[in-house]
Amino acid sequence: MEEITIIEPQINFPVEDRDDEQPLYIPEEDYDED
């Protein structure tokens, strides 16, 4: 059961799928413009 807990958070972070909509991480390059 512990092994399944490691797979749950991976699906909760669809960063690659929402990379074009709104990225979860803010790059320093984008932060410099603000």
DSSP file (Angstrom, degrees, kcal/mol; ACC not computed):
  #  RESIDUE AA STRUCTURE BP1 BP2  ACC     N-H-->O    O-->H-N    N-H-->O    O-->H-N    TCO  KAPPA ALPHA  PHI   PSI    X-CA   Y-CA   Z-CA
    1    1 A M     >        0   0    0      0, 0.0     4,-1.1     0, 0.0     3,-0.4   0.000 360.0 360.0 360.0 -32.4    0.0    0.0    0.0
    2    2 A E  H  >  +     0   0    0      1,-0.2     4,-0.8     2,-0.2     3,-0.3   0.862 360.0  57.9 -64.3 -32.9    2.9    2.4    0.7
    3    3 A E  H >> S+     0   0    0      1,-0.2     4,-0.7     2,-0.2     3,-0.6   0.855 101.8  54.8 -66.4 -32.5    4.0    2.0   -2.9
    4    4 A I  H 3> S+     0   0    0     -3,-0.4     4,-1.3     1,-0.2     3,-0.5   0.808  98.2  63.4 -71.4 -27.7    0.6    3.3   -4.2
    5    5 A T  H 3< S+     0   0    0     -4,-1.1    -1,-0.2    -3,-0.3    -2,-0.2   0.796  99.1  54.8 -67.0 -25.6    1.0    6.4   -2.1
    6    6 A I  H <X S+     0   0    0     -4,-0.8     4,-0.6    -3,-0.6    -1,-0.2   0.772 106.1  51.4 -78.4 -25.0    4.0    7.4   -4.1
    7    7 A I  H  X S+     0   0    0     -4,-0.7     4,-1.2    -3,-0.5    -2,-0.2   0.759  99.5  65.9 -83.2 -24.1    2.1    7.2   -7.4
    8    8 A E  H >X S+     0   0    0     -4,-1.3     4,-1.0     1,-0.2     3,-0.6   0.951  99.9  47.1 -65.1 -49.4   -0.8    9.4   -6.1
    9    9 A P  H 34 S+     0   0    0      0, 0.0     4,-0.4     0, 0.0    -1,-0.2   0.812 104.8  62.2 -64.3 -27.8    1.2   12.6   -5.8
   10   10 A Q  H >< S+     0   0    0     -4,-0.6     3,-0.8     1,-0.2    -2,-0.2   0.885 105.8  45.1 -64.8 -36.6    2.7   12.1   -9.3
   11   11 A I  H << S+     0   0    0     -4,-1.2    -1,-0.2    -3,-0.6    -3,-0.1   0.706 104.9  63.9 -79.3 -18.6   -0.7   12.3  -10.9
   12   12 A N  T 3< S+     0   0    0     -4,-1.0    -1,-0.2     1,-0.2    -2,-0.2   0.561  95.7  62.9 -80.9  -7.4   -1.6   15.3   -8.7
   13   13 A F    <   +     0   0    0     -3,-0.8     2,-2.2    -4,-0.4     3,-0.4  -0.591  57.4 166.7-119.3  70.9    1.1   17.4  -10.4
   14   14 A P     >  +     0   0    0      0, 0.0     4,-1.4     0, 0.0    -3,-0.1  -0.405  21.6 142.5 -81.7  65.6    0.2   17.7  -14.1
   15   15 A V  T  4  +     0   0    0     -2,-2.2     7,-0.1     1,-0.2     9,-0.0   0.898  68.2  52.7 -74.1 -39.0    2.7   20.4  -14.8
   16   16 A E  T >4 S+     0   0    0     -3,-0.4     3,-0.7     1,-0.2    -1,-0.2   0.851 110.5  48.8 -65.9 -31.7    3.7   19.1  -18.2
   17   17 A D  T 34 S+     0   0    0      1,-0.2     3,-0.3     2,-0.1    -1,-0.2   0.825 119.6  36.9 -77.1 -30.9    0.0   19.0  -19.2
   18   18 A R  T 3X S+     0   0    0     -4,-1.4     4,-1.2     1,-0.2    -1,-0.2  -0.064  80.8 112.0-111.3  32.3   -0.6   22.6  -18.0
   19   19 A D  T <4 S+     0   0    0     -3,-0.7    -1,-0.2     1,-0.2    -2,-0.1   0.813  83.0  43.6 -74.3 -27.6    2.7   24.1  -19.0
   20   20 A D  T  4 S+     0   0    0     -3,-0.3    -1,-0.2    -4,-0.2    -2,-0.1   0.739 114.8  49.2 -88.7 -24.2    1.0   26.2  -21.6
   21   21 A E  T  4 S-     0   0    0      1,-0.2    -2,-0.2    -4,-0.1    -3,-0.1   0.981 133.2 -30.0 -80.0 -68.2   -1.9   27.3  -19.5
   22   22 A Q     <  -     0   0    0     -4,-1.2    -1,-0.2    -7,-0.1    -2,-0.1  -0.781  64.3-135.6-155.2 108.6   -0.3   28.5  -16.3
   23   23 A P        -     0   0    0      0, 0.0    -4,-0.1     0, 0.0    -8,-0.1  -0.294   6.9-141.2 -65.8 144.8    3.0   27.0  -15.0
   24   24 A L  S    S+     0   0    0     -9,-0.0     2,-0.4     2,-0.0    -5,-0.0   0.807  87.6  61.7 -76.1 -29.5    3.2   26.2  -11.3
   25   25 A Y  S    S-     0   0    0    -10,-0.0     0, 0.0     0, 0.0     0, 0.0  -0.792  77.1-142.9-101.3 141.3    6.8   27.4  -11.1
   26   26 A I        -     0   0    0     -2,-0.4    -2,-0.0     4,-0.0     5,-0.0  -0.892  17.3-140.6-105.3 111.6    7.8   31.0  -11.9
   27   27 A P     >  -     0   0    0      0, 0.0     4,-1.6     0, 0.0     3,-0.3  -0.303  18.5-120.5 -66.7 152.6   11.1   31.3  -13.7
   28   28 A E  H  > S+     0   0    0      1,-0.2     4,-1.8     2,-0.2     5,-0.1   0.834 111.2  62.3 -64.7 -30.4   13.4   34.2  -12.7
   29   29 A E  H  > S+     0   0    0      1,-0.2     4,-0.8     2,-0.2    -1,-0.2   0.920 106.8  43.2 -62.3 -42.4   13.3   35.6  -16.3
   30   30 A D  H  > S+     0   0    0     -3,-0.3     4,-0.9     1,-0.2    -1,-0.2   0.827 112.2  54.9 -71.3 -30.4    9.5   36.1  -16.0
   31   31 A Y  H  < S+     0   0    0     -4,-1.6    -1,-0.2     1,-0.2    -2,-0.2   0.791  99.3  61.2 -74.0 -26.4   10.0   37.5  -12.5
   32   32 A D  H  < S+     0   0    0     -4,-1.8    -1,-0.2     1,-0.2    -2,-0.2   0.841  98.0  57.5 -70.0 -31.6   12.5   40.1  -13.7
   33   33 A E  H  <        0   0    0     -4,-0.8    -1,-0.2     1,-0.3    -2,-0.2   0.880 360.0 360.0 -67.4 -36.5    9.9   41.7  -16.0
   34   34 A D     <        0   0    0     -4,-0.9    -1,-0.3    -3,-0.0    -2,-0.2   0.514 360.0 360.0 -69.8 360.0    7.6   42.4  -13.1
